[in-house]
C-alpha cells in the first residue's frame, strides 16, 4: 500500500492503461464508501475520516463523456487503424438495464444470469430502513429516473448449472421435463443458497443449501424444479418487500440466460403477480455501453428513446393468479423455514481448506 500510486478497480485500471489517467464513472464510484451521492464526487470528510490519501483515488467523471485519447501506439497495437477516444461507460448492471430499455418508473429489470437480480430505476431513493431490511443497495442511474435499486442474489443459473451436473439433467431436456410435471409445487422443498443469501434474506451470507422432503421416488427433475421454485420464491419476497417500501413495480423486463426457460419465467410472473417481458437483444450490456458511447460522441442525447428503438419485447408472460394460489402454502412454509435458518450458525458446515504438511 505504501508503494501504491493508484487505488483502482478493473474499469479504472483500463482507463489508466489506455489514457494514462485513472477515471471512474458514477455507478462504479458509488460502490466506494467515500463517494458522496449529493455532490457525485469523493467526500472530503470521509476521506479524512478513513485516513485515505485522496491522490490514490481515480477521478470521478460523468458517464457518456469523452475522457481521453488513446495514444496511437496503443490503439495500433490493439488493431485500430484510426485514432481512438475513450468514453466513460458504467457498470455492467447499469449498462444492461439501460440496454433493456428500462427507464420508466414502475418498470424494473429481472436479470436472470449466474445471479438472480432485480434492478429498479427510481426517481427518489427509498428510506435507508427499506434498503437495509430488503438487503438491497442504491446507486446513480444515467436515465431520467436518476437512481437505481440493486437487489442482487448469488443464487441463480450458477446454482442450477451445479445442480444439473450433480443429478445429470441435460439443459436441452430440462424444459420438456418441467412441462410434463404438475402446475403446483413438487414434493421437494429446496433451500437454494449454495453461495449464501443476500437480498432478501439479510444476514444470510453464511447460509447453506438443502433439499427437504425427498423420498426414494424423487427424480432428478424433481430436484431441479425445487431449486427453480425456491429461487422464484426469493424473487417474489424481494418484489413484495420493495413494494411495501413504496416502490412501484408494474412490469419487469427479463434478460439473461435464465429467461430462455419459459417455464421458469412464467412461474416468476405468477408468483410475483407481475408481467415479465423478454427482449430480443442478446447482449444488452454491450448495447447499453454503446448507447453511452453514442452520447459521448453526440450521435444522440436521449438514451431511453434510443434504447427503445434498439430493443423490443419478444415475449410477454402475464401472471396466472390460479397457479400462484397453488404455491401459497408452500411459499409460507419456505419463508418460515428461512427465518428459522437465519438464526442458526452454519459455520461448522463451511468447507475447510486442508492444512499443508510442509
MOHUFEN-V633554 format. One line per field, one symbol per residue. phi: phi as a letter, one per 30 degrees, with the letter a starting at -180 (. if undefined). Layout:
phi: ???
This chain:
phi: .dddcbbbcdddddddddbjbdbbdddddddddcdcddchbddeddedddicddddddddbddibdclcdeedddddcjdccdbcccdcaddddddddddicbddjcbccccceccbcbbdbdbdddedddddcicbbadbddddibbdcccbdcadddddddeddcicdedcedddddddddddddccccdddcibbdccdicdcdbdabbjdbdcdcedddddddddddddededdeddddddjdcbcacccbjddddddddddddddddibdccccccdbdddddddddddddcidacdddddddddbbdcabccdcddddddcedddddddddddddddccceddddcdedddd
